[in-house]
Amino acid sequence: MFVLSNLLEAIATILNLLLSAYLFIIIGRALVSWFSPDPYNPIVRFLYQTTEPVLGPIRRKLRLAPGGIDLSPLLLIFTIIFLQKFLIRSLLDLAFHLR
């Protein structure tokens, strides 16, 4: 059972790292949206290309807040934090109990 435990722990660790990296990309996208960046800048293009597939559907389902504020990055940040606190910890607890 220790092999399955180690596998679950490795999956949880990698998933946590990926979610953390995507969280910083979302924050970077939100910060860049406050300015009028050059759309041909490679960093701006990377931020938009990696976040728009997730933010686009959220944005279509949400209405803009008063004042035209886009709350989709905030909702996605909350979702990532929830996944890190619930899913990752559940996988790590399961791995611990399998030992």
KENUNU-405713 format. One record per atom (N, C-alpha, C): residue number from 1; residue in one letter; atom name; x, y, z. Coordinates in pm, whole numbers, plus 50000, padded with zeros to 5 digits. Example, Ala and Ser with C-alpha at 12.3 -4.5 7.8 and 13.67 -1.06 7.14 Angstrom:
BEGIN
[1, a, N, [51319, 49431, 50780]]
[1, a, CA, [51230, 49550, 50780]]
[1, a, C, [51320, 49670, 50780]]
[2, s, N, [51285, 49775, 50708]]
[2, s, CA, [51367, 49894, 50714]]
[2, s, C, [51290, 50003, 50787]]
***
This chain:
BEGIN
[1, m, N, [50081, 49880, 50000]]
[1, m, CA, [50000, 50000, 50000]]
[1, m, C, [50085, 50126, 50000]]
[2, f, N, [50212, 50113, 50039]]
[2, f, CA, [50296, 50232, 50044]]
[2, f, C, [50320, 50289, 49905]]
[3, v, N, [50316, 50204, 49801]]
[3, v, CA, [50336, 50254, 49665]]
[3, v, C, [50219, 50343, 49625]]
[4, l, N, [50097, 50299, 49655]]
[4, l, CA, [49979, 50381, 49626]]
[4, l, C, [49980, 50509, 49708]]
[5, s, N, [50025, 50500, 49830]]
[5, s, CA, [50036, 50617, 49916]]
[5, s, C, [50135, 50718, 49859]]
[6, n, N, [50249, 50671, 49815]]
[6, n, CA, [50349, 50759, 49756]]
[6, n, C, [50300, 50820, 49624]]
[7, l, N, [50226, 50740, 49546]]
[7, l, CA, [50171, 50789, 49421]]
[7, l, C, [50071, 50902, 49447]]
[8, l, N, [49982, 50883, 49543]]
[8, l, CA, [49884, 50987, 49576]]
[8, l, C, [49952, 51112, 49629]]
[9, e, N, [50055, 51094, 49709]]
[9, e, CA, [50128, 51210, 49761]]
[9, e, C, [50198, 51286, 49649]]
[10, a, N, [50255, 51215, 49553]]
[10, a, CA, [50321, 51279, 49440]]
[10, a, C, [50220, 51353, 49352]]
[11, i, N, [50106, 51292, 49327]]
[11, i, CA, [50001, 51357, 49247]]
[11, i, C, [49952, 51483, 49317]]
[12, a, N, [49930, 51475, 49447]]
[12, a, CA, [49884, 51591, 49522]]
[12, a, C, [49987, 51704, 49519]]
[13, t, N, [50114, 51670, 49530]]
[13, t, CA, [50219, 51771, 49529]]
[13, t, C, [50230, 51839, 49393]]
[14, i, N, [50227, 51761, 49287]]
[14, i, CA, [50236, 51818, 49152]]
[14, i, C, [50113, 51902, 49121]]
[15, l, N, [49996, 51854, 49159]]
[15, l, CA, [49873, 51929, 49137]]
[15, l, C, [49874, 52061, 49215]]
[16, n, N, [49926, 52058, 49335]]
[16, n, CA, [49936, 52180, 49415]]
[16, n, C, [50031, 52280, 49350]]
[17, l, N, [50143, 52234, 49298]]
[17, l, CA, [50237, 52323, 49229]]
[17, l, C, [50175, 52384, 49104]]
[18, l, N, [50103, 52302, 49027]]
[18, l, CA, [50038, 52353, 48907]]
[18, l, C, [49931, 52456, 48940]]
[19, l, N, [49851, 52429, 49043]]
[19, l, CA, [49749, 52524, 49083]]
[19, l, C, [49811, 52654, 49135]]
[20, s, N, [49921, 52644, 49207]]
[20, s, CA, [49989, 52764, 49256]]
[20, s, C, [50045, 52846, 49141]]
[21, a, N, [50104, 52781, 49044]]
[21, a, CA, [50158, 52852, 48928]]
[21, a, C, [50046, 52920, 48850]]
[22, y, N, [49933, 52850, 48832]]
[22, y, CA, [49821, 52909, 48759]]
[22, y, C, [49760, 53025, 48836]]
[23, l, N, [49763, 53017, 48968]]
[23, l, CA, [49715, 53127, 49052]]
[23, l, C, [49796, 53254, 49025]]
[24, f, N, [49928, 53242, 49016]]
[24, f, CA, [50013, 53357, 48988]]
[24, f, C, [49990, 53409, 48846]]
[25, i, N, [49961, 53320, 48752]]
[25, i, CA, [49931, 53363, 48615]]
[25, i, C, [49800, 53442, 48613]]
[26, i, N, [49700, 53396, 48687]]
[26, i, CA, [49572, 53467, 48695]]
[26, i, C, [49593, 53605, 48758]]
[27, i, N, [49671, 53613, 48864]]
[27, i, CA, [49699, 53742, 48928]]
[27, i, C, [49773, 53834, 48831]]
[28, g, N, [49869, 53780, 48757]]
[28, g, CA, [49940, 53860, 48657]]
[28, g, C, [49847, 53911, 48549]]
[29, r, N, [49754, 53827, 48507]]
[29, r, CA, [49656, 53869, 48405]]
[29, r, C, [49568, 53981, 48459]]
[30, a, N, [49526, 53969, 48584]]
[30, a, CA, [49442, 54073, 48643]]
[30, a, C, [49519, 54204, 48655]]
[31, l, N, [49644, 54198, 48693]]
[31, l, CA, [49724, 54320, 48705]]
[31, l, C, [49748, 54384, 48569]]
[32, v, N, [49774, 54303, 48469]]
[32, v, CA, [49797, 54356, 48335]]
[32, v, C, [49671, 54421, 48279]]
[33, s, N, [49554, 54369, 48316]]
[33, s, CA, [49429, 54424, 48263]]
[33, s, C, [49400, 54565, 48315]]
[34, w, N, [49467, 54608, 48419]]
[34, w, CA, [49446, 54744, 48471]]
[34, w, C, [49510, 54849, 48381]]
[35, f, N, [49603, 54809, 48299]]
[35, f, CA, [49673, 54899, 48210]]
[35, f, C, [49631, 54867, 48067]]
[36, s, N, [49676, 54945, 47974]]
[36, s, CA, [49650, 54912, 47834]]
[36, s, C, [49780, 54857, 47774]]
[37, p, N, [49801, 54727, 47791]]
[37, p, CA, [49928, 54669, 47745]]
[37, p, C, [49931, 54653, 47594]]
[38, d, N, [50050, 54640, 47543]]
[38, d, CA, [50069, 54612, 47401]]
[38, d, C, [50025, 54469, 47375]]
[39, p, N, [49924, 54448, 47289]]
[39, p, CA, [49875, 54312, 47267]]
[39, p, C, [49975, 54221, 47196]]
[40, y, N, [50081, 54278, 47141]]
[40, y, CA, [50182, 54197, 47073]]
[40, y, C, [50300, 54161, 47163]]
[41, n, N, [50297, 54209, 47285]]
[41, n, CA, [50401, 54174, 47381]]
[41, n, C, [50390, 54024, 47413]]
[42, p, N, [50500, 53949, 47408]]
[42, p, CA, [50493, 53804, 47431]]
[42, p, C, [50441, 53766, 47569]]
[43, i, N, [50473, 53846, 47670]]
[43, i, CA, [50425, 53815, 47805]]
[43, i, C, [50274, 53834, 47813]]
[44, v, N, [50226, 53942, 47755]]
[44, v, CA, [50082, 53969, 47756]]
[44, v, C, [50009, 53861, 47677]]
[45, r, N, [50064, 53824, 47564]]
[45, r, CA, [50001, 53717, 47483]]
[45, r, C, [49998, 53585, 47559]]
[46, f, N, [50107, 53552, 47631]]
[46, f, CA, [50110, 53430, 47710]]
[46, f, C, [50003, 53433, 47819]]
[47, l, N, [49993, 53546, 47890]]
[47, l, CA, [49894, 53558, 47997]]
[47, l, C, [49752, 53542, 47943]]
[48, y, N, [49723, 53605, 47829]]
[48, y, CA, [49589, 53596, 47773]]
[48, y, C, [49561, 53455, 47719]]
[49, q, N, [49659, 53394, 47654]]
[49, q, CA, [49637, 53262, 47596]]
[49, q, C, [49620, 53153, 47702]]
[50, t, N, [49686, 53168, 47817]]
[50, t, CA, [49675, 53065, 47920]]
[50, t, C, [49554, 53084, 48011]]
[51, t, N, [49501, 53205, 48018]]
[51, t, CA, [49389, 53228, 48109]]
[51, t, C, [49255, 53238, 48040]]
[52, e, N, [49252, 53279, 47916]]
[52, e, CA, [49124, 53301, 47849]]
[52, e, C, [49040, 53174, 47833]]
[53, p, N, [49098, 53056, 47811]]
[53, p, CA, [49013, 52936, 47804]]
[53, p, C, [48935, 52908, 47933]]
[54, v, N, [48986, 52953, 48045]]
[54, v, CA, [48916, 52932, 48173]]
[54, v, C, [48831, 53053, 48209]]
[55, l, N, [48886, 53172, 48189]]
[55, l, CA, [48813, 53293, 48227]]
[55, l, C, [48697, 53324, 48132]]
[56, g, N, [48710, 53288, 48006]]
[56, g, CA, [48605, 53317, 47907]]
[56, g, C, [48469, 53260, 47945]]
[57, p, N, [48460, 53129, 47972]]
[57, p, CA, [48330, 53073, 48011]]
[57, p, C, [48276, 53130, 48142]]
[58, i, N, [48365, 53157, 48237]]
[58, i, CA, [48321, 53218, 48364]]
[58, i, C, [48265, 53357, 48336]]
[59, r, N, [48333, 53433, 48251]]
[59, r, CA, [48291, 53569, 48220]]
[59, r, C, [48156, 53570, 48148]]
[60, r, N, [48132, 53470, 48062]]
[60, r, CA, [48005, 53463, 47991]]
[60, r, C, [47888, 53433, 48085]]
[61, k, N, [47915, 53355, 48189]]
[61, k, CA, [47808, 53320, 48284]]
[61, k, C, [47783, 53429, 48387]]
[62, l, N, [47887, 53505, 48420]]
[62, l, CA, [47873, 53615, 48515]]
[62, l, C, [47838, 53743, 48442]]
[63, r, N, [47767, 53827, 48509]]
[63, r, CA, [47745, 53961, 48456]]
[63, r, C, [47853, 54051, 48514]]
[64, l, N, [47880, 54158, 48443]]
[64, l, CA, [47977, 54254, 48495]]
[64, l, C, [47919, 54321, 48619]]
[65, a, N, [48004, 54343, 48715]]
[65, a, CA, [47963, 54413, 48836]]
[65, a, C, [47938, 54560, 48803]]
[66, p, N, [47868, 54631, 48889]]
[66, p, CA, [47847, 54774, 48864]]
[66, p, C, [47981, 54845, 48844]]
[67, g, N, [47985, 54929, 48745]]
[67, g, CA, [48110, 54998, 48712]]
[67, g, C, [48191, 54922, 48609]]
[68, g, N, [48141, 54809, 48559]]
[68, g, CA, [48209, 54732, 48457]]
[68, g, C, [48327, 54651, 48508]]
[69, i, N, [48325, 54616, 48635]]
[69, i, CA, [48436, 54539, 48693]]
[69, i, C, [48419, 54392, 48660]]
[70, d, N, [48524, 54331, 48610]]
[70, d, CA, [48524, 54188, 48576]]
[70, d, C, [48564, 54108, 48700]]
[71, l, N, [48470, 54031, 48752]]
[71, l, CA, [48496, 53953, 48873]]
[71, l, C, [48537, 53808, 48844]]
[72, s, N, [48551, 53771, 48717]]
[72, s, CA, [48586, 53633, 48685]]
[72, s, C, [48724, 53593, 48738]]
[73, p, N, [48828, 53678, 48735]]
[73, p, CA, [48955, 53635, 48795]]
[73, p, C, [48942, 53610, 48945]]
[74, l, N, [48864, 53691, 49013]]
[74, l, CA, [48846, 53672, 49156]]
[74, l, C, [48776, 53540, 49185]]
[75, l, N, [48674, 53508, 49108]]
[75, l, CA, [48604, 53380, 49125]]
[75, l, C, [48698, 53263, 49097]]
[76, l, N, [48781, 53274, 48997]]
[76, l, CA, [48876, 53168, 48965]]
[76, l, C, [48983, 53154, 49074]]
[77, i, N, [49027, 53265, 49131]]
[77, i, CA, [49123, 53259, 49241]]
[77, i, C, [49061, 53187, 49360]]
[78, f, N, [48936, 53220, 49393]]
[78, f, CA, [48867, 53151, 49503]]
[78, f, C, [48852, 53002, 49474]]
[79, t, N, [48825, 52966, 49350]]
[79, t, CA, [48811, 52825, 49312]]
[79, t, C, [48944, 52752, 49329]]
[80, i, N, [49053, 52814, 49287]]
[80, i, CA, [49185, 52752, 49301]]
[80, i, C, [49220, 52733, 49449]]
[81, i, N, [49193, 52834, 49530]]
[81, i, CA, [49220, 52822, 49674]]
[81, i, C, [49136, 52711, 49735]]
[82, f, N, [49009, 52700, 49694]]
[82, f, CA, [48924, 52592, 49743]]
[82, f, C, [48982, 52456, 49705]]
[83, l, N, [49025, 52442, 49580]]
[83, l, CA, [49083, 52315, 49536]]
[83, l, C, [49210, 52281, 49614]]
[84, q, N, [49291, 52382, 49643]]
[84, q, CA, [49412, 52357, 49720]]
[84, q, C, [49380, 52316, 49863]]
[85, k, N, [49281, 52377, 49922]]
[85, k, CA, [49247, 52346, 50061]]
[85, k, C, [49169, 52216, 50073]]
[86, f, N, [49084, 52186, 49977]]
[86, f, CA, [48999, 52067, 49987]]
[86, f, C, [49060, 51946, 49917]]
[87, l, N, [49083, 51959, 49787]]
[87, l, CA, [49127, 51843, 49708]]
[87, l, C, [49268, 51799, 49745]]
[88, i, N, [49360, 51892, 49751]]
[88, i, CA, [49499, 51857, 49780]]
[88, i, C, [49511, 51798, 49920]]
[89, r, N, [49448, 51862, 50017]]
[89, r, CA, [49456, 51809, 50154]]
[89, r, C, [49387, 51675, 50166]]
[90, s, N, [49278, 51654, 50092]]
[90, s, CA, [49211, 51524, 50095]]
[90, s, C, [49301, 51415, 50037]]
[91, l, N, [49369, 51446, 49928]]
[91, l, CA, [49462, 51348, 49869]]
[91, l, C, [49578, 51318, 49964]]
[92, l, N, [49629, 51421, 50028]]
[92, l, CA, [49740, 51398, 50122]]
[92, l, C, [49693, 51320, 50244]]
[93, d, N, [49574, 51347, 50295]]
[93, d, CA, [49520, 51270, 50408]]
[93, d, C, [49497, 51125, 50370]]
[94, l, N, [49445, 51103, 50249]]
[94, l, CA, [49424, 50967, 50202]]
[94, l, C, [49557, 50893, 50190]]
[95, a, N, [49658, 50961, 50137]]
[95, a, CA, [49791, 50900, 50126]]
[95, a, C, [49847, 50867, 50264]]
[96, f, N, [49825, 50954, 50360]]
[96, f, CA, [49874, 50930, 50495]]
[96, f, C, [49804, 50810, 50558]]
[97, h, N, [49674, 50797, 50537]]
[97, h, CA, [49599, 50686, 50597]]
[97, h, C, [49626, 50552, 50529]]
[98, l, N, [49676, 50556, 50406]]
[98, l, CA, [49708, 50431, 50337]]
[98, l, C, [49842, 50372, 50385]]
[99, r, N, [49921, 50451, 50452]]
[99, r, CA, [50052, 50401, 50497]]
[99, r, C, [50035, 50305, 50606]]
***
